[in-house]
Amino acid sequence: MNAVPKALAPLPVFDNEQVWWGPQMAARSDWLHVFTDAELAQIDAVVQKADASGRDLLAFGPQDFPLPLLSRRLDDVRGQLLHGRGFHLFRGLPVERYSARQAALAYWAIGLHLGEPVSQNGKGHVLGHVANLGLNYADPEVRGYQTSARLPYHTDSSDVVGLLCLKTSKSGGLSSIVSSTTIWNELVRTRPDHARTLLGNFHRTRWGEIPEQKQKWSAGPIYAPCEGRMIASYVRSAISKAQLMPEVPRLTPAQIEALDHVDALAADPRLHLDMVLAPGDIQLVSNHSIFHSRTAYEDWPEPERRRHLLRLWLACDDGPALPESLLGRLGQTAKGRPNGICVPGVPFVAPLEVC
C-alpha cells in the first residue's frame, strides 16, 4: 500500500511595514526629507572642522560629528530602514560647492549616525565609488557598480546600503527599489512552488573577494523567515557566474523558473518604486527587505562630468534578527551584524577618488 504524502507546511504570508507597493509609495512623501538651511549649516560646521584637521575619514567617529538638529530625524530614519518600510531619501546636500573630501566627510558624518561602515569589496573600501570603469559585467570578477550596464534587482552584504549622488549621467541610470517581502507574498499567492524553491540553497560566486576560511563560492537561500519577518538576500549575477565553477551544482529548471519569477515581479510597475537621483541626494535602503536596481546609462564624454556616486555599506547594531544561513554566509562584525566583504590581510581604506 502506497504511503500518503506528508502535507507541506503552510507558507507564511506577511502583513507588516515591510510590505508596500510602488505606486502607493510614489503618492507619499514621508520617505523624503529635504535638508533645511539650519541642518545644512550644522553639516557645514562639522565638515569644515573635520576638513581642517587633515585626518583620514577612518579616524573619525560619530562623536566627531555632532548634529543635534538632525539626530532625532536620523534615529527615526534608522528605525524605518531597519524595522519599517526599509528606505529613505535625503535631498539637498550641497555637493556642488564641496570639494571631493568635503562631500565625503559630509556623507561619512551622516553615515556614522546610522551605522558602522563595512568593507564593500576585496580592496577594503569602506567608502565606495559607483562609476563606470569601462569593465565588462560578464567577467566573473567584475562587479556591476564598476560598469554602465543595467543592474538587475539585488541586495548587498550589509544591513543598509547608502548612495550619495555627486554627478548624474547623460541619460539613464534610473534607480528602482522594490519590497522583497511584497514579492514573497505574491509568490505565495500565485506560485507557492516557486516560493518553496527559493527557501532552498542557491550557490553564488565569491571570485576575487574571498573572506577568511571561506570558499570561492557560498550557498544560502534567497528567502529565509526569521522572527516574524521575511529576510531576503539576492544577487542573480553572482548565482549565474557561480555556474562557471565545476564544483557548484547546476541550477535546476525549477530554480531558474523561480528566479525568473522574482525578476518579473520586481520589474512589475505595480510593485516597484522608481527614483531619479539628483546631485546631493542620499538614498538609503535596507538590504534585508528591499531589492534595488539601476537601469543602464550613457555617460558624458568629458571625464569631469561623468556619473559618480559615493556608496556606504552600514552594519547597524539595532538591526533585525537575521537567520544563521545569512550570517554564516556573509560573516559578522564584532557585534554580530553582516560585515560586508572582508578579505584577509586587506586593511580598510576610504579612498576619495575613483579607484
N, C-alpha and C positions, 0 to 999 in steps of 0.2 A: 504494500500500500504506500502510495507516494506521500511524503511529508507535506504538511500545509506550510507554504512560505511564511516566514516570520514577517509580521507587519512592520513597515518602516515607521520610525518615529516621526511625528509631525514636524514640519519645518517651521521655525519661528518667523513671525511677521512683526515688524516693529512700528510703534506709534510714539515717536519721541521727537525731540527738536532736531535730530539729525535727518529727519525725513522732510524734504522740501522739493518743490517743483520750480523750475527756472522761471516761467512767466509770472508766477506769484511773487518770487523774489524780485524780479525786474520792476514790479509795481511798488515795491517797498524801498525805503531809504534808510532804515535803521542799521544797515550793514555798511554805510558810508559816512565818514566823518571828514569834513574839510577843516584843516588846521586853522585856528583863529589867529589873529595878529598877536595876541598875548602869548599863545602857545608857541608861535614861531619865534617870538622874541626870547622866550626861555630856551628853546632849542639852540638859537643863535649863540646865546651866552655860554652854554656848556660846550658848544662846538669851538668857539673862539678860545676858550680857556684850554681845552684839550689840545687844540691845534698848536697853540703857542708852547705847550710843554714839550713838543717834539717826540713824545713817547709813541711807541708802536701800539696799534689797536689792541693787541693781545695783553697789553699792560694795564688796560682799564677794566674796572668792574662797574656794576650798576651804581655803586656809591659815588663814583666819579661823575655821574650824570644826573644830578638832582633835577627832577621835572615835576614839581608839586602840582602844577596846573594840569598836567596830563596823567598823573599817577592813578587817579581813580578810574579814568577812562581806559587806561592801559590794563588795569586789573579787570575791568568789565570785558574788554576785548579778549583777554586771555581766557576768561571763563567761557565766552561764546565760542572761541576757537576750539577749546578742549572738550567742552561739555554741552555746547549749544549747536547752532546751525553750522559751525565749522569754518567760517570765513569772515573776512572784514577787509575794507578798503579805506586807507587814509589817503587824502588828496591835498596837494598844495605845498609839499616840501620844496623850497626854492633852490632846486639843484642848478638852475641856470646861473646863479650868482655864487655858487660854491666851487671851490677847487675840487679835484678828484679826492683829495684827502679829507676835505671838509664834508663832502657828501657822504663819504664812507663813515666818518665819525658821527654824523647825524643819524645815519641808519643804524650804526652799531649801538648808539645810545638808546634808541627806541627798542632795538632787538634785545639788549641786555635786560630791559624791564619786562620782557615777555618770556625769556628762557635763556638757556646756555647754548651758545653756538658750538656746533659739532662739525667734524670734517665732512666735506661733500665729495671728495674724490681721493684717488690714490696719492695725490700730491700734498695732502693735508690742508687743503684750502678751507678755512672756516669763513672766509669772505669769498664768495664765488662771483664770477663774471659770466653772464649769459650773453654770448656774442658769437657771430659766425666766424670760425677759424678756417673755413674752406675745406673741412674734413668730410669724409664720406660716412653717412649714418649707417650704411650697410656693414661697415667694418666692425667686427665684434668688439674691438677695444675703444670705439668712438662712442661718446655719449651725445644724446640728441641736442643738448644745450650748446654744443660746440659747432652746430650746423645751422643752416637756414631752413631745414626740412620741417615738414609738419610733425609735431609731436603728438602721437596718439594719447588718449586719456591714460593717466598713470598716477602712481604715488611715489614719494621719495622716502628715504630711510631715516626719518626723524619724526618727532611729534608734529612740528609745524614747519612749513616752508614759506619764506617771505621773498618777495621780489620788489626792488625799488627801480622804477623806470628812470633812466638818465636820458636816453635818446631813443626815438622811435624809428622804425624802418620806413622806406619809401612807400611800401604798400604791404598789406598782410600783417601777420603776427598777432592776430586776434587771440585773446586769452579766453578760455572757456573752463567752467567748473561744473561739476555735477555731483549730486549726493549719491555716494556709493550705497547708502542704506536704502534710498528710494529705488535704485537699480535692483538691489536684492529683493525688495518687496515685489517688484514687477516680475522678476524671475520666478519667485514662488507662485505668483498668481498665474503666470502664463506657461511656464515650463519648469515645473518643480524638478524634473530630471536634470536639467541644466544646473539648477541651484545645488542639488546634491553633489554633482560632479565638481563644482567649484569649492566644495568643502574638503576635497582631497588634495593631494600634493601635486604641485607643478614645479618643475626644475627651472632654475634661472642661472645665467652666466654671471661669474664674477671676474672674468678675464681682465688682468691688469690691475685689479683692485681687490686683492685677497687679504682679508684680516688674518690676525694671528690664529693658528690652529684651525683654520677653515680650509675647505677645498675650493677649487676654482669654479664650483657651482654650488648652489644652495637649493633647498627644496622646502616648500611650505604651501599652505592653502591660499587661495585668493580671498576667501571669506572665512572668518572664524568668530563665532559668537562668544562673548565674554561679559559676564556680569550685567546682563540686561541690554547690551549693545551689540551691534554687528561691526566688528573691526575688519577693515579691508586692506589688502596690500597687493598692488597690481602693476606690473611693468611688462607688457606683452613683448616689447622688443627684446628684453632680457630672456624671456621664455623662448622666443623664436631663435635667438642666437645660441642658446644652450643646445639646440637641436644639432648644432655643428659638432658637438662633443660626442665621440663614440660611446663613452661610458654612461651617458644620460639616456634614460628610457625615451622611446619615441612617443610623441603625443598621440593619443588615441583619437579616432573620429569623434567620440563623444566629448573629449576635452576641447577639440578645435571648434566644434559646434557651440559649446558653452562659452568659449572666449569670444567667438563671433557675435553671440547674443549680447554679451556685455558691451562690446563695442557699438553694436547697433542701438542699444538702449541709451548709451552715453551720448550718441550723436543725435538722438531724437530731440527735436526742439521743444517737446513737451516737458523734457526733464532738465536740460542744461541751461546755464546762465552764461551769456557772453559779456565780456568786459573789454573795452578799449582802454588800454593803459596809456596815460599821458605822462610826460616828464614830471616828476615829483610825486607820482602815485606810488603807494606801498600796498601791495596785495599780500594778504596773509591767509594761509589755507591749512587746515588740519589734514594730515596725511591719512588719518585713521577713518575718516568719514567722508572724504571728498576725493574724487578723481579730477585731475586738472590736465589741460591740453593747450596747444598753441597751433594756429594754422601756419602753413609755410609763408615765408615772406621774401620780398625783394628788397635788397639793401641799397643805400645810396652809394654812388661810385666813389665819393670823397671819403677817405678813412675817418676824418674827424666828425662826419655826420652819421656814421653807421649805428645801427641799433645796438643798444648797450643797456643791460640791466645788472644790478647788483643782487646777489642772492644770499640768503641766510637759511641754514637748517638749524632749527632750535629744538633742544631737549627741554621738556617742561616737567618739573618735579611733581606738579599737581595735575598731570595728565590723566587720562582714563586708564583703568586697568587693562592690561594687554595680555593676550594669550602667550603661553610659552613658545608656541610654534613660531610666533613673530620675533620675540625677544631672543630666542635661541638662534634664529637665522641671522638677525641683524647684529647682535651683540648689544651690550648695555653700558651705560655710564656708571659711575660710582654710585649713583642714586637710583639705578635700575630702569633708566629710560633708554630708548633707542639711540645708539651713539654714532649714527652716520656710517662713514666708511673710514675705518682706522687700519692703516697698513703698518706692520711692524717696522720700527726704525725711522718712520717718517714723522718729523715734528709738525705741529700745527703752525700755519702761516696765514697772514691776512694780506695778500697782495693788493696793491692799489691800482694796478694796471692789468689789462687782459693778458693772461699767460696760460 
